[in-house]
């Protein structure tokens, strides 16, 4: 009897193990949460692009969920000189790009130099020797601060001592891109390779020889952004494996057996003053003071502790007085009209814009939203920005905001120091200079099918499919 009992227990254990063991294969279809114009680490401009980029590209180093740094394409930590002004980095052997080409030190050096050729990302490695001259020139060759020193090593040389260069190299813009990569054919080393790009539809296919092992899923198909009700209906009908809009439509309560997934509050949302009128300090102040931040919090856009501009109390009398002064200086009569350019394919941006329209209406300002995908039809006064973090700490958030507001030298200095107290000072200065109107930190949320196992947000608020698998029969493909 005891023997039979033992056999039954063993069989149960085998069945349970089989039920939870990850299995390879399958395709999932998801809606893009915002418009995608390309997948390039140095040109990420939307939440959707930030989500796709780490699936296709790896960096020399990466952030873990605990906020620590580990090697990616690098083999071990950087080896510093005595002055900590130069560092040698050995590459992980045997890694190949998606087109089969081996990853060589010259490729890594050229990819890092790309960050200096993009106005949006050059601040990250601006302390390299010769970075300014390289950025101002034709962008050929390498800056003095990046050198290939062997068939497996590169060396980075900085103008001043650097505490931990891994912080710089783990930032998303520093991900390694193949020299053969093109806008219509991005090539990296990530867990997924780009199979096809058609408009805003992106098909990713598993990379069987990824250095960390192949992903479980065969394909991830990301489709164009959909209107809120259309996306939720497609999710309910089983056409989609997840929905970004369902979290707001259902009030955060999953339905139909789905489950809720929330990421960390990582991505800063801000308004960039563009027109002469909105650069007026009183006009900027009026908008900041009029925003109903309580309603934004209900949309999972939370204040940022070290950025005073994101936690301003609403003050309508002061906002009305400020907009009146700005209007008088501009010679405006009647209700001012302010044009806001934004991505109406973004699941959160559209809801945030609705709050902004109502908020500014309370101070007799007409906010006119202008979808970016149609192209601005008139002069733009404000631009809606989603700023992806470069690190999971306060320093990375403020540095990204400084870089977006054209305070690149401040962003470089702050990020190199990695000092929280300096970040708080810079955050205060960002508000006082009026470079950006900071709305808060976006907390991504979505509803997913229960059979989709292992899906998570990483520490930078991006979806990670590397260890995601289908546990049971799911929706039709």
ROFI-844736 format. One record per residue (C-alpha): residue number from 1; y, x, z. Coordinates in steps of 0.25 Angstrom, whole numbers, plus 5000, padded with zeros to 4 digits. Example, Ala and Ser with C-alpha at 12.3 -4.5 7.8 and 13.67 -1.06 7.14 Angstrom:
BEGIN
 seq    Y    X    Z
   1 4982 5049 5031
   2 4996 5055 5029
This chain:
BEGIN
 seq    Y    X    Z
   1 5000 5000 5000
   2 5009 5011 5004
   3 5006 5018 4991
   4 5010 5006 4983
   5 5022 5004 4991
   6 5026 5019 4987
   7 5023 5016 4973
   8 5032 5004 4973
   9 5044 5011 4979
  10 5042 5023 4969
  11 5043 5013 4958
  12 5055 5006 4963
  13 5062 5019 4965
  14 5059 5023 4950
  15 5064 5009 4945
  16 5077 5011 4954
  17 5079 5025 4949
  18 5077 5020 4934
  19 5087 5009 4937
  20 5098 5019 4941
  21 5095 5031 4932
  22 5106 5033 4922
  23 5101 5031 4908
  24 5107 5036 4895
  25 5112 5028 4883
  26 5120 5016 4880
  27 5134 5013 4875
  28 5145 5006 4883
  29 5158 5000 4877
  30 5171 5000 4885
  31 5185 4995 4882
  32 5196 5006 4882
  33 5206 5004 4893
  34 5217 5009 4884
  35 5220 5013 4870
  36 5214 5026 4865
  37 5221 5035 4855
  38 5213 5047 4856
  39 5204 5055 4866
  40 5211 5068 4869
  41 5213 5074 4883
  42 5227 5079 4879
  43 5231 5065 4874
  44 5226 5055 4883
  45 5236 5043 4884
  46 5228 5031 4889
  47 5218 5027 4900
  48 5207 5025 4889
  49 5209 5039 4883
  50 5209 5045 4897
  51 5195 5038 4899
  52 5189 5043 4886
  53 5194 5057 4887
  54 5184 5063 4898
  55 5172 5057 4891
  56 5175 5065 4879
  57 5181 5078 4885
  58 5178 5087 4896
  59 5187 5097 4904
  60 5184 5110 4909
  61 5185 5104 4923
  62 5183 5090 4928
  63 5187 5081 4940
  64 5176 5075 4949
  65 5177 5062 4956
  66 5180 5070 4969
  67 5192 5076 4962
  68 5186 5090 4961
  69 5185 5098 4949
  70 5172 5103 4942
  71 5169 5111 4929
  72 5168 5103 4916
  73 5168 5112 4904
  74 5171 5124 4912
  75 5160 5131 4919
  76 5165 5133 4933
  77 5178 5134 4939
  78 5190 5142 4933
  79 5190 5157 4937
  80 5204 5161 4941
  81 5212 5174 4940
  82 5217 5180 4953
  83 5231 5173 4950
  84 5225 5160 4946
  85 5233 5160 4934
  86 5221 5161 4925
  87 5207 5155 4925
  88 5194 5157 4917
  89 5186 5145 4914
  90 5171 5147 4909
  91 5166 5135 4900
  92 5154 5128 4902
  93 5143 5133 4892
  94 5137 5125 4882
  95 5147 5113 4881
  96 5150 5107 4867
  97 5160 5098 4862
  98 5155 5085 4856
  99 5155 5090 4842
 100 5145 5101 4846
 101 5155 5113 4847
 102 5153 5122 4859
 103 5165 5122 4869
 104 5171 5136 4868
 105 5182 5142 4876
 106 5191 5141 4864
 107 5189 5126 4863
 108 5192 5124 4878
 109 5205 5133 4877
 110 5210 5126 4865
 111 5207 5112 4872
 112 5215 5116 4884
 113 5227 5121 4875
 114 5227 5107 4869
 115 5233 5102 4882
 116 5245 5110 4880
 117 5247 5104 4866
 118 5249 5090 4871
 119 5262 5086 4878
 120 5254 5077 4887
 121 5245 5087 4893
 122 5251 5101 4891
 123 5256 5101 4906
 124 5242 5102 4911
 125 5240 5117 4906
 126 5255 5120 4905
 127 5254 5132 4915
 128 5245 5139 4906
 129 5251 5152 4900
 130 5258 5149 4887
 131 5256 5134 4888
 132 5270 5131 4885
 133 5271 5140 4873
 134 5258 5134 4868
 135 5262 5120 4870
 136 5275 5122 4863
 137 5269 5129 4851
 138 5259 5125 4840
 139 5248 5124 4850
 140 5239 5134 4842
 141 5229 5143 4849
 142 5229 5144 4865
 143 5240 5146 4875
 144 5240 5159 4882
 145 5235 5152 4895
 146 5221 5148 4888
 147 5212 5159 4884
 148 5197 5160 4879
 149 5192 5172 4887
 150 5177 5172 4883
 151 5167 5163 4876
 152 5166 5154 4888
 153 5179 5156 4895
 154 5194 5152 4894
 155 5205 5157 4903
 156 5217 5149 4907
 157 5230 5157 4911
 158 5241 5150 4919
 159 5256 5154 4921
 160 5254 5152 4936
 161 5242 5151 4946
 162 5233 5138 4945
 163 5226 5133 4957
 164 5215 5125 4950
 165 5215 5125 4935
 166 5203 5115 4935
 167 5213 5104 4938
 168 5220 5107 4925
 169 5207 5108 4917
 170 5201 5095 4922
 171 5213 5087 4918
 172 5209 5078 4906
 173 5219 5084 4896
 174 5212 5097 4898
 175 5198 5092 4893
 176 5192 5100 4882
 177 5193 5095 4868
 178 5186 5101 4856
 179 5194 5108 4846
 180 5188 5099 4835
 181 5192 5087 4843
 182 5201 5077 4835
 183 5209 5064 4839
 184 5198 5056 4831
 185 5187 5064 4836
 186 5188 5069 4850
 187 5178 5080 4854
 188 5176 5085 4868
 189 5164 5088 4877
 190 5163 5076 4886
 191 5152 5067 4889
 192 5155 5058 4877
 193 5159 5062 4863
 194 5168 5053 4854
 195 5159 5046 4844
 196 5170 5037 4837
 197 5184 5033 4839
 198 5189 5021 4831
 199 5203 5016 4836
 200 5202 5014 4851
 201 5187 5013 4850
 202 5180 5026 4855
 203 5165 5029 4855
 204 5160 5040 4864
 205 5146 5045 4863
 206 5138 5053 4874
 207 5139 5068 4872
 208 5124 5072 4874
 209 5127 5087 4877
 210 5139 5085 4887
 211 5138 5097 4897
 212 5137 5087 4909
 213 5126 5079 4902
 214 5126 5067 4893
 215 5132 5054 4897
 216 5123 5042 4899
 217 5130 5033 4889
 218 5128 5035 4874
 219 5141 5029 4870
 220 5154 5024 4876
 221 5162 5015 4867
 222 5177 5013 4871
 223 5183 5001 4863
 224 5198 4998 4861
 225 5206 4992 4872
 226 5205 4977 4873
 227 5213 4966 4879
 228 5210 4963 4893
 229 5203 4950 4891
 230 5195 4955 4879
 231 5190 4967 4886
 232 5186 4959 4898
 233 5179 4949 4889
 234 5171 4960 4882
 235 5167 4966 4895
 236 5162 4952 4900
 237 5154 4950 4887
 238 5147 4964 4888
 239 5155 4971 4876
 240 5161 4981 4886
 241 5155 4989 4897
 242 5168 4989 4905
 243 5182 4983 4906
 244 5195 4988 4911
 245 5202 4975 4910
 246 5191 4967 4918
 247 5195 4974 4931
 248 5209 4967 4930
 249 5204 4954 4924
 250 5193 4952 4935
 251 5202 4957 4946
 252 5193 4969 4948
 253 5181 4960 4951
 254 5169 4963 4942
 255 5163 4952 4935
 256 5150 4949 4927
 257 5142 4960 4934
 258 5152 4971 4930
 259 5157 4981 4940
 260 5171 4987 4943
 261 5175 5002 4942
 262 5188 5008 4946
 263 5193 5022 4944
 264 5203 5030 4952
 265 5218 5027 4951
 266 5220 5039 4942
 267 5229 5036 4930
 268 5244 5035 4932
 269 5251 5024 4925
 270 5266 5026 4922
 271 5277 5022 4913
 272 5285 5032 4905
 273 5300 5029 4902
 274 5302 5032 4887
 275 5315 5026 4883
 276 5329 5030 4887
 277 5331 5017 4895
 278 5318 5019 4903
 279 5321 5033 4906
 280 5334 5028 4914
 281 5330 5031 4929
 282 5335 5016 4932
 283 5326 5010 4921
 284 5314 5018 4926
 285 5317 5015 4941
 286 5318 5000 4937
 287 5304 5000 4931
 288 5298 5007 4942
 289 5304 4998 4953
 290 5301 4985 4945
 291 5286 4988 4944
 292 5277 4979 4952
 293 5267 4990 4957
 294 5259 4980 4965
 295 5255 4973 4952
 296 5251 4987 4947
 297 5242 4990 4959
 298 5235 4977 4956
 299 5232 4983 4942
 300 5226 4995 4949
 301 5239 5003 4946
 302 5241 5010 4960
 303 5253 5018 4965
 304 5252 5033 4965
 305 5254 5039 4978
 306 5262 5051 4974
 307 5270 5044 4963
 308 5281 5037 4970
 309 5284 5030 4957
 310 5271 5022 4957
 311 5273 5016 4971
 312 5288 5011 4970
 313 5290 4998 4977
 314 5295 4987 4968
 315 5310 4985 4969
 316 5315 4975 4959
 317 5330 4975 4963
 318 5331 4990 4961
 319 5323 4989 4948
 320 5333 4978 4943
 321 5345 4987 4947
 322 5339 4999 4940
 323 5336 4992 4927
 324 5350 4986 4927
 325 5356 5000 4928
 326 5347 5006 4917
 327 5350 4994 4908
 328 5365 4996 4910
 329 5364 5011 4906
 330 5356 5007 4894
 331 5366 4996 4890
 332 5355 4986 4891
 333 5358 4971 4893
 334 5348 4960 4897
 335 5333 4963 4901
 336 5329 4978 4897
 337 5317 4979 4888
 338 5307 4990 4891
 339 5296 4993 4881
 340 5283 4999 4887
 341 5273 5006 4879
 342 5259 5004 4884
 343 5244 5004 4880
 344 5240 4989 4880
 345 5226 4993 4878
 346 5226 4999 4892
 347 5219 4990 4902
 348 5229 4992 4913
 349 5242 4995 4905
 350 5243 4981 4900
 351 5242 4975 4914
 352 5252 4986 4920
 353 5262 4982 4909
 354 5261 4967 4913
 355 5265 4971 4927
 356 5277 4980 4921
 357 5282 4968 4913
 358 5282 4959 4925
 359 5288 4970 4934
 360 5300 4973 4924
 361 5302 4959 4921
 362 5306 4958 4936
 363 5318 4967 4933
 364 5322 4960 4920
 365 5316 4971 4911
 366 5307 4967 4899
 367 5295 4976 4898
 368 5290 4976 4884
 369 5276 4982 4883
 370 5273 4989 4869
 371 5258 4992 4867
 372 5256 5007 4862
 373 5245 5003 4852
 374 5255 4995 4844
 375 5265 5006 4845
 376 5279 5005 4851
 377 5287 4994 4844
 378 5300 4998 4851
 379 5306 5009 4859
 380 5297 5011 4871
 381 5303 5012 4885
 382 5291 5015 4894
 383 5277 5020 4891
 384 5265 5016 4899
 385 5257 5029 4903
 386 5243 5030 4909
 387 5242 5045 4914
 388 5228 5050 4916
 389 5227 5059 4928
 390 5224 5074 4926
 391 5217 5075 4940
 392 5213 5065 4950
 393 5224 5069 4960
 394 5239 5066 4962
 395 5243 5078 4956
 396 5236 5075 4943
 397 5242 5061 4943
 398 5257 5066 4945
 399 5254 5077 4935
 400 5250 5067 4924
 401 5262 5059 4927
 402 5272 5071 4926
 403 5265 5075 4913
 404 5267 5061 4907
 405 5282 5061 4911
 406 5284 5074 4904
 407 5285 5082 4917
 408 5275 5092 4912
 409 5279 5104 4920
 410 5279 5096 4933
 411 5265 5091 4929
 412 5260 5105 4926
 413 5265 5111 4939
 414 5260 5099 4948
 415 5246 5099 4942
 416 5244 5114 4943
 417 5248 5114 4958
 418 5239 5102 4961
 419 5248 5098 4973
 420 5248 5084 4978
 421 5262 5086 4985
 422 5268 5091 4972
 423 5262 5079 4965
 424 5269 5070 4975
 425 5282 5077 4972
 426 5280 5076 4957
 427 5277 5062 4958
 428 5290 5059 4965
 429 5297 5067 4955
 430 5291 5060 4944
 431 5296 5046 4949
 432 5310 5052 4952
 433 5311 5058 4938
 434 5307 5045 4932
 435 5298 5051 4922
 436 5287 5040 4923
 437 5286 5026 4930
 438 5273 5027 4937
 439 5265 5015 4939
 440 5253 5020 4946
 441 5239 5024 4945
 442 5229 5016 4937
 443 5216 5013 4943
 444 5206 5010 4932
 445 5196 4999 4934
 446 5185 4992 4925
 447 5173 4983 4926
 448 5160 4989 4920
 449 5146 4983 4917
 450 5137 4985 4929
 451 5127 4993 4920
 452 5136 5004 4917
 453 5133 5014 4928
 454 5140 5027 4932
 455 5154 5023 4925
 456 5165 5028 4934
 457 5180 5033 4933
 458 5182 5047 4935
 459 5192 5053 4945
 460 5203 5053 4934
 461 5201 5038 4932
 462 5193 5039 4919
 463 5180 5032 4915
 464 5168 5042 4916
 465 5156 5038 4907
 466 5148 5051 4909
 467 5138 5046 4919
 468 5139 5031 4915
 469 5126 5024 4910
 470 5121 5010 4907
 471 5112 5006 4919
 472 5107 4993 4912
 473 5108 4984 4900
 474 5123 4982 4898
 475 5132 4974 4888
 476 5129 4973 4874
 477 5133 4986 4865
